[in-house]
Structure formats: C-alpha cells, structure tokens
Amino acid sequence: MMLNLFPFPQRSDHPLADAKELKRVVAELRVDKAADAVDEVVGWFESLEHAADFRLDLYFDVIRQLDDVAQPHLRSLGRDYLLSPGLSKLGEERLWATSYGYWRQLAALYTACAERARLDPKGKGTHAFKASLPLALVRSQAARCNELKWLAYCYGSESDEVWKGLGATYVAAEAVGDGQKAVQLYPARQGLCSVAQQYLHAIVFSTSSMDSLTPLEMELADRLTAHFLPKFALSPDCRPDSIYWLDAAKGSAPLRLARPPGKTSAGLRFLSPGTARGALDELTHVVERGEVPADLNLGGEYSQRALLPVLRHLAVHWALRPPKRMYQRHPVTTTMQVLHGFDECYSVFSGAQPSGQDRRGRESWVVENVSLGGFRVHGDDLSGAPIKLGALLCAQPEGGENWLLGVTRRFNRVAGRRTCLGVQVLARHALSIELAPRRSGFAVAFAVPGIWLRDGAEAGVERIVLPLGGFNVREIMEFNAEGRRRVLAPVELEESGSDYEIGRFHVQ
C-alpha cells in the first residue's frame, strides 16, 4: 500500500529505453558488416515508430545515437554501389533498397520528433528536447536530400512526398526562427549547416538535370553543389537573375521561371545562381590544367577525365539561361531495331549489318516521339543489355533501310518499371573507315577503326568516333573514302564513353 502512494514514473517497455541495452546495441553495430548493420538499424527504426510511453528527449536521443553509428556503414554502402564494377544486379538492387529505405525512414522519425513537440508542448521530455530541435530539423532535411539523391541514382521520378516534407520542414523551421540556425550535422562531418541550406541544396540538385549523368557523376555533382552552395541565393523576391521558383508552403518541386507563379504566396521562393557559375568556371580552368584544389571535398580522389564532364554539365545548368529544347518534338508510335556498342556500330556502317533473318544482338524499342536532334523511347522494362548513359548505339526505324548513330543521354523510370530513354542522334549518315597514323619512314603496319560522322560538322572540321584510347592529340591521321584521301590534324577530344571516343579534326 505504501508503494502505491509514491508510484515510480512509467517508462517505455521498448528495449532501447534501457540505457544499458542501448549502449550494448550501439557498441555491436560499430563492428558489424555495413549492410547487416544498416539493416539492423532500420529494424530498430521500424520498432520505434510504434514505441509507446517514450519520453521525447530520450526517444530523440535513441534515434540520434543509432543514426550516428550507422553513418560510416552508409558511406561504405554508397561506395560499393558507385564504385564496385563487379556488383551483380541483385546486389545493386539490395544496396539501393537498403540505403534509400534508411533515409526515408530516418526523415520520418526526425520529423515525428519535431511534430510531437509542436503538438504536445507540455509532454514528457518536450522541454528537454527543445535544445535538440534544430538538429532534428536539419537531420530530417538532410535525410530527404539523400532520398532525392538515391532516387536519382536509379533514375526514378522525384517523389511529391519528399518535396512536401522538405517544404514543410523549411516552413516550420522558419516559423520558430531555426531556419538559418547552423548546427554540426554529424560528429565526423566538418562544417555547419542549416535547414535553409539543406533545402537550397535539394533545389540546386533537382534543377541540375541529373537524369543525364551516371550515378558516379551524380555523386560528384552533389559534392560540387555542396561546395558552391553558399554562392547560390534563395529569396522570397524574384530577382533579375532568378531562374527557378517553388512554393515551400505547398511543398512543390522547383519550376523554371518560364512558368511564373500565378499568385503571391508567403511560401514562394526564387532560386538565383548568384556567383556560383563564375566560381564554377574558375574551378573548371584549374582542373583543365590538371589541378584539384585541396579544399574541394569530393569524397575521394578523381581524375581530370572523371571530373571535367561533370563541371561542364553543371556550367550549362547553372547558367542564367538554362538550356532549352532546340527542336520541337513530334509524337509518333513506331519501333526501331537497335544494336549496342562501338564494334556493332562499326560493322553496321561498314555495310556488314545483320540480315533480316539474323537478329542476334538486336533489340526492338518503342519510339514515342522524335525530333531533329534525337528520339525518346519507352517500355515497361527495356531489357537486354544494361542501358548506360553515354552508350553508343545504332538504330534502324521500322520499315527503313538507313541506320542512325546515336548516344543515350537521358534515362528515367516512371510508374513502376516503365522506362523512358532519350537518345541524341550523332549522325544520320555515317561511314566506317580505317585511319592510319601519318608517319614518315616505314609503312604503317596497323590502322585504327573509326566511324566518320558525315553530317552536321563545321566547315573544315571532321568528327570521328574512335575506339576507346584511339584519339591522340599529337598524331596526324589520314583515311581514304569516297575516292579521296583526307589528312586530319587532331583538335580536341569532344567526348568519351565506355567503349568509344569522339575526336574533332581539322582537314588539312
């Protein structure tokens, strides 16, 4: 009876509400394998979603500790996903699902902490949690940024749910004066960041056309975005240099200012590149000289060849006038026969294309629209050889005799497994040739195969597709075609893919 007069405070029956058990779990996670550790943390997150009678400050601290210990494992999974060439399709899908699922669930948990404090300001542990509210808001925002990045890795469509969460967290933080409050995101991470900065990061990332980059290039673009982020501006007022807008209160995704907002709203924000483009150009010039600044954190060491295409891509999309479609699209419904890779394309344009009976290696793609610059295909699952951005291919329209030479430029998935692929046409009239280095003395004992792009070149300049490593800026080449010998002085390497290069040459 005496004990009932002085009851002990009720404590959650969740295992991690016990400090000793939490300490044990965290210690074991530090040494576990990366994938297993993240899976276990996700399992704990799922159990915390329905945990009852958990003081808010303690509840947040459990989530924070689990999140802290998972970070090095998540970085390891990210490296495996981006840099493991022998990764199986099943292994790739598991890494993606684990990482994306983690960030999605984490954003929901941190958001739930902030919402619980708002709805129950006098609840258990709410007062003690208030000091941690800025960190909870920033981490929820950063988790959604990672959601966007992992969706981009698999060329998925951006989720409306993610943008609603980003906008709601930004508005909530601004309302309590925490939008610009900078905190250290994770113990091992240098520098400080705020809710507003993470929101700006998501906007810049989304407007930088990631669907035309490979996953590794997306990671580099994301790192470069973080590096140049202070030079961008997100303003409630439309400035002369504003290029995108969105409504944070409505949770909308950014849109080009070519479609201006209809009504004034407190949630309207306008993105301006500020001085980011100029600083990016300066960095590009430095990298072109073979240097990488020491203060540029790319998460690893990358070659000039890997970095320059990303810098040039961002320069296009961070300009005051982002690129617009050059040619009008025309809807069609037709099919194309497609072959992949330099060797197959060389064979086709040498006149040795497969006969109608020999269709080995061919794929049939459904075309949904065409323009002078290329075409767009779709399918429930574009199976066959794995599709990579920047891959060389040749395509023959249904019922036609002519082959087109093209490169895959954009790739995304919508409505489940439905895949859309954008292809740029390099040439409608190409010819396979053999190039010989022009050397004095002994006769040349070998020739380099090439595909001559006969349309769309500048006067006095020829563009030749070569096998990977075939372009040498110090070597003059020559070839015979159409009854004429042409001598080519190399100008520059225009583009490089997985098994080909495109070189530009002056005709001497």
TORROPA-481553 format. One record per residue (C-alpha): residue number from 1; residue in one letter; chain; x negated, y, z. Coordinates in steps of 0.5 Angstrom, whole numbers, plus 500, padded with zeros to 3 digits. Layout:
# TORROPA-481553
PT	NUM	A	A	X	Y	Z
...
# end
This chain:
# TORROPA-481553
PT	1	M	A	500	500	500
PT	2	M	A	494	505	502
PT	3	L	A	491	504	495
PT	4	N	A	498	506	491
PT	5	L	A	497	512	495
PT	6	F	A	491	514	491
PT	7	P	A	491	511	484
PT	8	F	A	485	510	480
PT	9	P	A	485	514	474
PT	10	Q	A	487	510	468
PT	11	R	A	482	508	463
PT	12	S	A	483	505	456
PT	13	D	A	482	498	455
PT	14	H	A	478	499	449
PT	15	P	A	472	495	450
PT	16	L	A	468	501	448
PT	17	A	A	471	505	453
PT	18	D	A	466	502	458
PT	19	A	A	459	506	457
PT	20	K	A	455	499	458
PT	21	E	A	459	496	453
PT	22	L	A	458	502	448
PT	23	K	A	450	502	450
PT	24	R	A	450	495	448
PT	25	V	A	453	495	441
PT	26	V	A	449	501	439
PT	27	A	A	443	498	441
PT	28	E	A	444	492	437
PT	29	L	A	447	496	431
PT	30	R	A	440	499	431
PT	31	V	A	436	493	429
PT	32	D	A	442	490	425
PT	33	K	A	441	489	417
PT	34	A	A	444	495	414
PT	35	A	A	450	492	410
PT	36	D	A	452	488	416
PT	37	A	A	451	494	421
PT	38	V	A	456	499	417
PT	39	D	A	461	493	416
PT	40	E	A	461	492	424
PT	41	V	A	461	500	425
PT	42	V	A	467	500	420
PT	43	G	A	470	494	424
PT	44	W	A	470	499	430
PT	45	F	A	473	505	427
PT	46	E	A	479	501	425
PT	47	S	A	480	498	432
PT	48	L	A	479	506	435
PT	49	E	A	485	508	430
PT	50	H	A	490	505	435
PT	51	A	A	486	506	441
PT	52	A	A	491	508	447
PT	53	D	A	489	512	453
PT	54	F	A	482	514	451
PT	55	R	A	480	521	454
PT	56	L	A	479	525	448
PT	57	D	A	472	527	449
PT	58	L	A	470	520	451
PT	59	Y	A	473	518	444
PT	60	F	A	470	523	440
PT	61	D	A	463	521	443
PT	62	V	A	464	514	442
PT	63	I	A	465	516	434
PT	64	R	A	459	520	434
PT	65	Q	A	455	515	437
PT	66	L	A	457	510	432
PT	67	D	A	456	515	426
PT	68	D	A	449	517	429
PT	69	V	A	447	510	429
PT	70	A	A	450	508	422
PT	71	Q	A	446	514	418
PT	72	P	A	440	510	417
PT	73	H	A	443	504	414
PT	74	L	A	448	508	410
PT	75	R	A	442	511	407
PT	76	S	A	439	504	406
PT	77	L	A	445	502	402
PT	78	G	A	445	508	398
PT	79	R	A	438	507	396
PT	80	D	A	440	500	394
PT	81	Y	A	446	502	390
PT	82	L	A	442	507	386
PT	83	L	A	435	504	385
PT	84	S	A	436	496	385
PT	85	P	A	435	494	378
PT	86	G	A	437	487	379
PT	87	L	A	443	488	383
PT	88	S	A	449	484	381
PT	89	K	A	456	487	379
PT	90	L	A	459	483	385
PT	91	G	A	453	486	390
PT	92	E	A	454	493	387
PT	93	E	A	462	493	388
PT	94	R	A	460	491	395
PT	95	L	A	455	496	397
PT	96	W	A	460	501	393
PT	97	A	A	466	499	397
PT	98	T	A	462	499	404
PT	99	S	A	460	506	403
PT	100	Y	A	466	509	400
PT	101	G	A	470	506	406
PT	102	Y	A	466	508	411
PT	103	W	A	466	516	409
PT	104	R	A	473	515	408
PT	105	Q	A	475	512	415
PT	106	L	A	470	517	418
PT	107	A	A	473	523	416
PT	108	A	A	480	521	418
PT	109	L	A	477	519	425
PT	110	Y	A	474	526	426
PT	111	T	A	480	530	423
PT	112	A	A	484	526	428
PT	113	C	A	480	528	434
PT	114	A	A	481	536	432
PT	115	E	A	488	535	431
PT	116	R	A	489	531	437
PT	117	A	A	486	537	441
PT	118	R	A	491	542	437
PT	119	L	A	497	538	438
PT	120	D	A	495	537	446
PT	121	P	A	491	543	448
PT	122	K	A	492	540	456
PT	123	G	A	491	533	454
PT	124	K	A	486	528	458
PT	125	G	A	479	531	456
PT	126	T	A	481	536	451
PT	127	H	A	478	542	455
PT	128	A	A	471	538	455
PT	129	F	A	472	536	447
PT	130	K	A	472	544	445
PT	131	A	A	465	545	445
PT	132	S	A	464	539	440
PT	133	L	A	470	541	436
PT	134	P	A	465	545	431
PT	135	L	A	461	539	430
PT	136	A	A	467	534	429
PT	137	L	A	470	539	424
PT	138	V	A	463	540	420
PT	139	R	A	462	532	420
PT	140	S	A	469	531	417
PT	141	Q	A	468	536	412
PT	142	A	A	461	532	410
PT	143	A	A	465	526	410
PT	144	R	A	469	528	405
PT	145	C	A	464	531	401
PT	146	N	A	461	524	401
PT	147	E	A	467	521	399
PT	148	L	A	467	525	393
PT	149	K	A	460	523	391
PT	150	W	A	462	516	392
PT	151	L	A	468	516	387
PT	152	A	A	463	520	382
PT	153	Y	A	458	514	382
PT	154	C	A	464	509	380
PT	155	Y	A	467	515	375
PT	156	G	A	473	515	379
PT	157	S	A	478	520	379
PT	158	E	A	478	525	384
PT	159	S	A	483	524	390
PT	160	D	A	488	529	391
PT	161	E	A	488	527	399
PT	162	V	A	480	528	399
PT	163	W	A	482	536	397
PT	164	K	A	488	536	401
PT	165	G	A	483	534	407
PT	166	L	A	477	539	405
PT	167	G	A	482	545	404
PT	168	A	A	486	543	411
PT	169	T	A	479	543	415
PT	170	Y	A	477	549	412
PT	171	V	A	483	553	413
PT	172	A	A	483	550	421
PT	173	A	A	476	552	422
PT	174	E	A	477	559	419
PT	175	A	A	483	560	424
PT	176	V	A	479	559	430
PT	177	G	A	473	562	428
PT	178	D	A	469	556	427
PT	179	G	A	469	556	419
PT	180	Q	A	462	559	419
PT	181	K	A	459	556	425
PT	182	A	A	453	553	424
PT	183	V	A	451	546	427
PT	184	Q	A	446	541	426
PT	185	L	A	450	535	422
PT	186	Y	A	446	529	425
PT	187	P	A	440	529	429
PT	188	A	A	435	527	424
PT	189	R	A	437	532	419
PT	190	Q	A	434	538	418
PT	191	G	A	437	545	418
PT	192	L	A	444	547	420
PT	193	C	A	451	547	416
PT	194	S	A	458	549	417
PT	195	V	A	465	547	415
PT	196	A	A	465	553	410
PT	197	Q	A	458	551	407
PT	198	Q	A	461	544	406
PT	199	Y	A	467	546	403
PT	200	L	A	463	550	398
PT	201	H	A	458	544	397
PT	202	A	A	464	540	395
PT	203	I	A	467	545	390
PT	204	V	A	460	546	386
PT	205	F	A	459	539	386
PT	206	S	A	466	538	383
PT	207	T	A	465	543	378
PT	208	S	A	458	541	375
PT	209	S	A	461	535	370
PT	210	M	A	458	529	374
PT	211	D	A	462	524	369
PT	212	S	A	457	526	364
PT	213	L	A	451	524	369
PT	214	T	A	448	517	371
PT	215	P	A	449	515	379
PT	216	L	A	442	517	380
PT	217	E	A	442	523	376
PT	218	M	A	449	525	380
PT	219	E	A	445	524	387
PT	220	L	A	439	529	384
PT	221	A	A	445	534	382
PT	222	D	A	448	533	389
PT	223	R	A	441	534	392
PT	224	L	A	440	540	388
PT	225	T	A	446	543	390
PT	226	A	A	445	543	397
PT	227	H	A	438	546	395
PT	228	F	A	441	552	392
PT	229	L	A	448	552	396
PT	230	P	A	446	559	399
PT	231	K	A	446	563	393
PT	232	F	A	453	561	391
PT	233	A	A	459	565	393
PT	234	L	A	466	563	395
PT	235	S	A	470	569	396
PT	236	P	A	478	571	397
PT	237	D	A	477	576	392
PT	238	C	A	476	575	385
PT	239	R	A	469	578	383
PT	240	P	A	467	579	376
PT	241	D	A	462	573	376
PT	242	S	A	468	569	379
PT	243	I	A	468	562	374
PT	244	Y	A	473	558	378
PT	245	W	A	479	558	383
PT	246	L	A	482	554	388
PT	247	D	A	488	554	394
PT	248	A	A	485	552	400
PT	249	A	A	492	552	404
PT	250	K	A	495	548	398
PT	251	G	A	489	543	398
PT	252	S	A	488	544	391
PT	253	A	A	482	542	387
PT	254	P	A	478	548	383
PT	255	L	A	480	550	376
PT	256	R	A	477	554	371
PT	257	L	A	479	562	372
PT	258	A	A	481	561	364
PT	259	R	A	487	559	368
PT	260	P	A	488	564	373
PT	261	P	A	493	563	380
PT	262	G	A	500	566	379
PT	263	K	A	501	569	386
PT	264	T	A	497	572	391
PT	265	S	A	496	567	397
PT	266	A	A	492	567	403
PT	267	G	A	488	561	401
PT	268	L	A	486	563	395
PT	269	R	A	478	562	394
PT	270	F	A	474	564	388
PT	271	L	A	467	561	386
PT	272	S	A	461	565	383
PT	273	P	A	455	562	381
PT	274	G	A	451	568	384
PT	275	T	A	444	568	384
PT	276	A	A	444	560	383
PT	277	R	A	443	560	376
PT	278	G	A	437	564	376
PT	279	A	A	433	560	381
PT	280	L	A	435	554	378
PT	281	D	A	432	557	371
PT	282	E	A	425	558	375
PT	283	L	A	425	551	378
PT	284	T	A	426	548	371
PT	285	H	A	420	552	369
PT	286	V	A	416	550	375
PT	287	V	A	418	543	373
PT	288	E	A	416	543	366
PT	289	R	A	409	545	368
PT	290	G	A	409	538	372
PT	291	E	A	410	541	379
PT	292	V	A	415	540	384
PT	293	P	A	416	545	390
PT	294	A	A	414	542	397
PT	295	D	A	421	545	400
PT	296	L	A	425	541	395
PT	297	N	A	428	535	398
PT	298	L	A	430	530	393
PT	299	G	A	430	524	398
PT	300	G	A	424	521	394
PT	301	E	A	419	522	389
PT	302	Y	A	422	523	382
PT	303	S	A	418	524	375
PT	304	Q	A	419	530	371
PT	305	R	A	422	526	366
PT	306	A	A	428	524	371
PT	307	L	A	429	531	374
PT	308	L	A	429	535	368
PT	309	P	A	435	533	364
PT	310	V	A	439	534	371
PT	311	L	A	436	541	372
PT	312	R	A	438	543	364
PT	313	H	A	445	540	365
PT	314	L	A	446	544	372
PT	315	A	A	444	550	368
PT	316	V	A	449	549	363
PT	317	H	A	455	548	368
PT	318	W	A	452	554	373
PT	319	A	A	452	559	367
PT	320	L	A	457	565	368
PT	321	R	A	461	562	362
PT	322	P	A	461	554	363
PT	323	P	A	461	550	356
PT	324	K	A	468	550	353
PT	325	R	A	470	544	348
PT	326	M	A	467	546	341
PT	327	Y	A	472	542	337
PT	328	Q	A	479	541	337
PT	329	R	A	482	534	339
PT	330	H	A	487	530	335
PT	331	P	A	491	525	338
PT	332	V	A	490	518	334
PT	333	T	A	491	511	335
PT	334	T	A	486	506	332
PT	335	T	A	481	501	333
PT	336	M	A	473	501	332
PT	337	Q	A	468	496	332
PT	338	V	A	462	497	336
PT	339	L	A	455	495	337
PT	340	H	A	450	497	342
PT	341	G	A	443	499	342
PT	342	F	A	437	501	338
PT	343	D	A	436	494	335
PT	344	E	A	443	493	333
PT	345	C	A	444	500	330
PT	346	Y	A	437	500	326
PT	347	S	A	440	493	323
PT	348	V	A	447	497	321
PT	349	F	A	443	503	318
PT	350	S	A	438	499	314
PT	351	G	A	444	496	310
PT	352	A	A	444	489	314
PT	353	Q	A	450	490	318
PT	354	P	A	454	483	320
PT	355	S	A	459	481	315
PT	356	G	A	467	481	317
PT	357	Q	A	466	473	319
PT	358	D	A	460	474	323
PT	359	R	A	463	479	329
PT	360	R	A	458	476	335
PT	361	G	A	456	482	339
PT	362	R	A	461	487	336
PT	363	E	A	467	490	341
PT	364	S	A	473	493	339
PT	365	W	A	475	499	342
PT	366	V	A	482	503	342
PT	367	V	A	481	510	340
PT	368	E	A	486	515	343
PT	369	N	A	483	522	340
PT	370	V	A	478	524	335
PT	371	S	A	474	531	334
PT	372	L	A	469	533	329
PT	373	G	A	464	532	335
PT	374	G	A	466	525	337
PT	375	F	A	472	521	340
PT	376	R	A	475	518	346
PT	377	V	A	477	511	347
PT	378	H	A	481	508	353
PT	379	G	A	482	501	355
PT	380	D	A	485	497	361
PT	381	D	A	478	494	362
PT	382	L	A	472	496	357
PT	383	S	A	469	489	358
PT	384	G	A	463	486	354
PT	385	A	A	456	489	355
PT	386	P	A	456	494	361
PT	387	I	A	457	501	359
PT	388	K	A	452	506	361
PT	389	L	A	452	514	360
PT	390	G	A	447	516	354
PT	391	A	A	447	509	351
PT	392	L	A	446	509	343
PT	393	L	A	452	505	339
PT	394	C	A	454	505	332
PT	395	A	A	462	505	331
PT	396	Q	A	466	503	324
PT	397	P	A	473	505	324
PT	398	E	A	478	500	323
PT	399	G	A	479	499	315
PT	400	G	A	473	504	314
PT	401	E	A	466	502	311
PT	402	N	A	462	507	314
PT	403	W	A	459	507	320
PT	404	L	A	458	512	325
PT	405	L	A	452	513	330
PT	406	G	A	453	516	337
PT	407	V	A	452	516	344
PT	408	T	A	456	515	350
PT	409	R	A	457	522	354
PT	410	R	A	463	522	359
PT	411	F	A	466	516	363
PT	412	N	A	471	516	368
PT	413	R	A	476	511	371
PT	414	V	A	484	513	372
PT	415	A	A	490	509	374
PT	416	G	A	486	503	377
PT	417	R	A	482	499	372
PT	418	R	A	484	504	366
PT	419	T	A	477	506	363
PT	420	C	A	476	513	359
PT	421	L	A	470	514	355
PT	422	G	A	467	520	351
PT	423	V	A	463	519	345
PT	424	Q	A	459	524	342
PT	425	V	A	457	523	334
PT	426	L	A	450	524	333
PT	427	A	A	451	523	325
PT	428	R	A	456	520	320
PT	429	H	A	450	519	315
PT	430	A	A	444	515	318
PT	431	L	A	439	511	315
PT	432	S	A	434	506	318
PT	433	I	A	427	508	316
PT	434	E	A	420	506	317
PT	435	L	A	415	511	320
PT	436	A	A	407	511	319
PT	437	P	A	402	515	323
PT	438	R	A	399	519	318
PT	439	R	A	391	518	320
PT	440	S	A	385	519	316
PT	441	G	A	381	513	314
PT	442	F	A	383	506	314
PT	443	A	A	390	504	312
PT	444	V	A	396	504	318
PT	445	A	A	397	497	320
PT	446	F	A	404	498	323
PT	447	A	A	410	502	322
PT	448	V	A	415	505	327
PT	449	P	A	422	504	326
PT	450	G	A	427	510	326
PT	451	I	A	434	512	324
PT	452	W	A	434	518	320
PT	453	L	A	440	523	322
PT	454	R	A	441	526	315
PT	455	D	A	447	531	317
PT	456	G	A	447	537	322
PT	457	A	A	440	538	322
PT	458	E	A	437	545	322
PT	459	A	A	433	547	315
PT	460	G	A	426	545	315
PT	461	V	A	427	540	321
PT	462	E	A	429	533	322
PT	463	R	A	432	529	327
PT	464	I	A	429	522	328
PT	465	V	A	432	516	333
PT	466	L	A	426	512	335
PT	467	P	A	425	506	340
PT	468	L	A	423	508	347
PT	469	G	A	416	511	347
PT	470	G	A	416	512	340
PT	471	F	A	415	519	340
PT	472	N	A	408	522	340
PT	473	V	A	408	530	340
PT	474	R	A	400	529	338
PT	475	E	A	402	525	332
PT	476	I	A	404	527	325
PT	477	M	A	409	521	322
PT	478	E	A	411	520	315
PT	479	F	A	416	516	311
PT	480	N	A	419	515	304
PT	481	A	A	426	515	303
PT	482	E	A	431	517	297
PT	483	G	A	425	517	292
PT	484	R	A	421	522	296
PT	485	R	A	415	522	302
PT	486	R	A	416	526	308
PT	487	V	A	411	528	312
PT	488	L	A	413	530	319
PT	489	A	A	410	534	325
PT	490	P	A	413	533	332
PT	491	V	A	416	539	335
PT	492	E	A	419	536	341
PT	493	L	A	423	530	345
PT	494	E	A	430	532	345
PT	495	E	A	433	526	349
PT	496	S	A	431	520	352
PT	497	G	A	436	514	353
PT	498	S	A	435	507	356
PT	499	D	A	432	504	349
PT	500	Y	A	431	510	345
PT	501	E	A	429	517	344
PT	502	I	A	431	522	339
PT	503	G	A	425	527	336
PT	504	R	A	425	533	333
PT	505	F	A	420	534	327
PT	506	H	A	418	540	322
PT	507	V	A	418	537	315
PT	508	Q	A	411	539	312
# end
